[in-house]
């Protein structure tokens, strides 16, 4: 696998803006489907995972955003049809399969991947082995997906936590836990008391643990 070229990698703020733009476009395509709030939550939780895996598979940024939209749309359509059956396979495997199909679609659209007689069937059972899905990118999706999935769990959980605590508490937690500054350094840097540092650490850590558990429940 070639090393990633990060010279033109968007910043986190740029990525968030692109994600919001893709989200608005996706909502228009979803139309008046029921439970729009759930689909919005789904997008916010998994867009970065899908986008990152698409890039690591060798797609351009614009192609990766197309994969994000088409993957979410496929999942939504399958859900409306009742195609997903938890008894036949995990959600993690289902999302994995659909993401892979949509990535391969982009390679076919490029005209650089050979046509295959094996259909990327949107209604295939969730248990279908991923190895049976044509992989035209030449990358090991098993390793890429597992690594990105684990990273996404933490990132998605942190985003959910931000909406549930004050900006100040999250900033304290960020410095103390995520960046590894000791309580005294955080106190001096932010002008807060040691008690505030420990309180923020305890509260945010507790919420983060619950959010991680919530997200991981969905991979079963």
C-alpha positions as CSV (number, residue, x, y, z in Angstrom):
1,X,0.0,0.0,0.0
2,X,1.4,3.4,-0.9
3,X,1.9,6.0,1.8
4,X,-0.9,8.6,2.0
5,X,-0.3,12.0,0.5
6,X,-1.4,14.4,3.2
7,X,-0.2,17.5,1.5
8,X,-3.7,18.4,0.3
9,X,-5.6,16.9,3.2
10,X,-8.4,19.2,4.4
11,X,-8.3,20.5,7.9
12,X,-10.8,19.3,10.5
13,X,-12.8,22.5,10.0
14,X,-12.8,22.1,6.2
15,X,-13.9,18.5,6.6
16,X,-16.7,19.5,8.9
17,X,-17.9,22.1,6.3
18,X,-17.8,19.6,3.5
19,X,-19.6,17.1,5.7
20,X,-22.4,19.6,6.4
21,X,-22.7,20.4,2.7
22,X,-23.0,16.7,1.9
23,X,-25.5,16.3,4.7
24,X,-27.7,19.0,3.3
25,X,-27.6,17.5,-0.2
26,X,-28.4,14.0,1.3
27,X,-31.4,15.3,3.2
28,X,-32.8,16.7,0.0
29,X,-32.4,13.3,-1.6
30,X,-33.9,11.6,1.4
31,X,-36.9,13.8,0.9
32,X,-39.8,13.4,3.3
33,X,-38.8,10.0,4.6
34,X,-39.9,9.2,8.1
35,X,-37.7,9.5,11.1
36,X,-35.4,12.2,9.6
37,X,-33.8,12.7,13.0
38,X,-32.5,9.2,13.1
39,X,-31.0,9.4,9.7
40,X,-29.4,12.7,10.6
41,X,-27.8,10.9,13.7
42,X,-26.7,8.0,11.5
43,X,-25.0,10.4,9.1
44,X,-23.2,12.3,11.9
45,X,-22.0,9.0,13.4
46,X,-20.7,7.3,10.3
47,X,-19.9,9.8,7.6
48,X,-16.2,10.1,8.7
49,X,-15.8,6.3,8.8
50,X,-17.2,5.9,5.3
51,X,-15.3,8.9,3.9
52,X,-12.0,7.8,5.4
53,X,-12.2,4.2,4.2
54,X,-13.1,5.4,0.7
55,X,-10.0,7.6,0.6
56,X,-7.8,4.8,1.9
57,X,-9.2,2.6,-0.8
58,X,-7.7,5.0,-3.4
59,X,-10.6,7.3,-4.3
60,X,-10.4,11.1,-4.8
61,X,-12.1,13.4,-2.3
62,X,-15.1,14.1,-4.5
63,X,-15.5,10.4,-5.1
64,X,-15.3,9.7,-1.4
65,X,-18.1,12.2,-0.7
66,X,-20.2,10.4,-3.4
67,X,-19.6,7.1,-1.6
68,X,-20.8,8.7,1.7
69,X,-24.1,9.8,0.1
70,X,-24.7,6.6,-1.8
71,X,-23.9,4.4,1.1
72,X,-26.3,6.3,3.4
73,X,-29.0,6.2,0.7
74,X,-28.5,2.5,0.2
75,X,-28.8,1.8,3.9
76,X,-31.9,4.0,4.1
77,X,-33.6,2.2,1.2
78,X,-32.7,-1.2,2.5
79,X,-34.1,-0.2,5.9
80,X,-37.4,1.0,4.4
81,X,-37.7,-2.4,2.6
82,X,-36.9,-4.3,5.8
83,X,-33.9,-5.8,4.1
84,X,-31.7,-5.8,7.2
85,X,-32.2,-8.6,9.6
86,X,-30.0,-8.5,12.7
87,X,-30.4,-12.3,13.1
88,X,-28.6,-12.8,9.8
89,X,-25.6,-10.6,10.4
90,X,-24.2,-7.6,12.3
91,X,-24.9,-4.0,11.5
92,X,-21.1,-3.5,11.2
93,X,-21.0,-6.2,8.5
94,X,-24.0,-4.7,6.7
95,X,-22.5,-1.2,6.6
96,X,-19.1,-2.7,5.6
97,X,-20.6,-4.5,2.6
98,X,-22.6,-1.5,1.4
99,X,-19.6,0.8,1.7
100,X,-17.5,-1.6,-0.2
101,X,-20.0,-1.9,-3.0
102,X,-20.3,1.9,-3.3
103,X,-16.5,2.2,-3.4
104,X,-16.3,-0.3,-6.2
105,X,-19.0,1.6,-8.0
106,X,-16.8,4.6,-8.1
107,X,-13.9,2.7,-9.5
108,X,-16.2,1.4,-12.2
109,X,-17.4,4.9,-13.0
110,X,-13.7,5.8,-13.5
111,X,-13.5,3.2,-16.2
112,X,-10.3,1.8,-14.5
113,X,-11.9,-1.3,-13.0
114,X,-13.0,-4.3,-15.0
115,X,-16.7,-5.0,-15.2
116,X,-17.7,-8.0,-13.2
117,X,-20.6,-10.3,-13.7
118,X,-21.1,-10.4,-9.9
119,X,-23.8,-7.9,-9.0
120,X,-23.4,-5.5,-6.1
121,X,-26.8,-6.5,-4.8
122,X,-28.3,-4.0,-2.4
123,X,-30.7,-6.6,-1.1
124,X,-28.1,-9.2,-0.4
125,X,-28.3,-10.7,3.1
126,X,-26.1,-9.0,5.7
127,X,-24.3,-12.3,6.4
128,X,-22.9,-12.5,2.8
129,X,-19.1,-12.8,3.3
130,X,-17.3,-9.6,2.4
131,X,-14.7,-11.7,0.5
132,X,-17.5,-12.5,-2.0
133,X,-18.0,-8.9,-2.9
134,X,-15.6,-7.9,-5.8
135,X,-12.8,-5.7,-4.5
136,X,-11.5,-3.7,-7.5
137,X,-9.5,-1.3,-5.4
138,X,-6.7,-3.8,-4.6
139,X,-6.7,-2.9,-0.9
140,X,-7.4,-5.1,2.1
141,X,-10.8,-3.9,3.2
142,X,-10.7,-6.1,6.3
143,X,-7.8,-4.3,7.9
144,X,-8.8,-0.8,6.7
145,X,-12.4,-1.2,7.9
146,X,-11.6,-2.6,11.3
147,X,-9.0,0.1,12.0
148,X,-11.1,3.0,10.8
149,X,-14.2,1.6,12.6
150,X,-12.4,1.6,16.0
151,X,-11.1,5.2,15.4
152,X,-14.5,6.3,14.3
153,X,-16.2,5.0,17.5
154,X,-14.1,7.4,19.6
155,X,-14.5,10.4,17.2
156,X,-18.2,9.9,16.9
157,X,-18.6,9.5,20.7
158,X,-16.6,12.7,21.4
159,X,-18.9,14.6,19.0
160,X,-21.9,13.3,20.8
161,X,-20.3,14.3,24.2
162,X,-19.7,17.9,23.0
163,X,-23.4,18.3,22.6
164,X,-24.1,17.3,26.2
165,X,-21.5,19.2,28.2
166,X,-20.5,22.9,28.3
167,X,-17.7,24.1,26.0
168,X,-15.6,24.9,29.1
169,X,-15.9,21.4,30.5
170,X,-15.0,19.8,27.2
171,X,-12.0,22.1,26.9
172,X,-10.8,21.1,30.3
173,X,-11.3,17.4,29.4
174,X,-9.5,17.9,26.1
175,X,-6.4,19.4,27.7
176,X,-6.3,17.0,30.7
177,X,-7.3,13.7,29.1
178,X,-7.0,13.9,25.3
179,X,-3.8,16.1,25.3
180,X,-2.4,14.6,28.5
181,X,-1.7,17.8,30.5
182,X,-1.7,17.4,34.2
183,X,-4.3,19.1,36.4
184,X,-1.9,21.8,37.5
185,X,-1.0,22.7,33.9
186,X,-4.7,22.8,33.0
187,X,-5.4,25.0,36.0
188,X,-2.7,27.5,34.9
189,X,-3.6,27.4,31.3
190,X,-7.4,27.9,31.6
191,X,-7.5,29.8,34.9
192,X,-9.7,27.1,36.6
193,X,-9.4,25.4,40.0
194,X,-8.0,21.9,40.5
195,X,-11.5,20.9,41.6
196,X,-13.0,22.1,38.3
197,X,-10.4,20.0,36.4
198,X,-11.3,16.8,38.3
199,X,-15.0,17.5,38.1
200,X,-14.9,18.0,34.3
201,X,-12.7,14.9,33.9
202,X,-15.1,12.8,35.9
203,X,-18.3,14.1,34.3
204,X,-17.1,14.0,30.7
205,X,-15.4,10.6,31.0
206,X,-18.6,9.2,32.4
207,X,-20.7,10.5,29.5
208,X,-18.0,9.5,27.0
209,X,-18.1,5.9,28.3
210,X,-21.8,5.7,27.8
211,X,-21.6,7.2,24.3
212,X,-18.9,4.6,23.3
213,X,-21.1,1.8,24.6
214,X,-24.1,3.2,22.7
215,X,-22.2,3.2,19.4
216,X,-20.6,-0.2,19.9
217,X,-24.0,-1.7,20.5
218,X,-24.8,-1.0,16.9
219,X,-22.0,-3.2,15.5
220,X,-23.6,-6.3,16.9
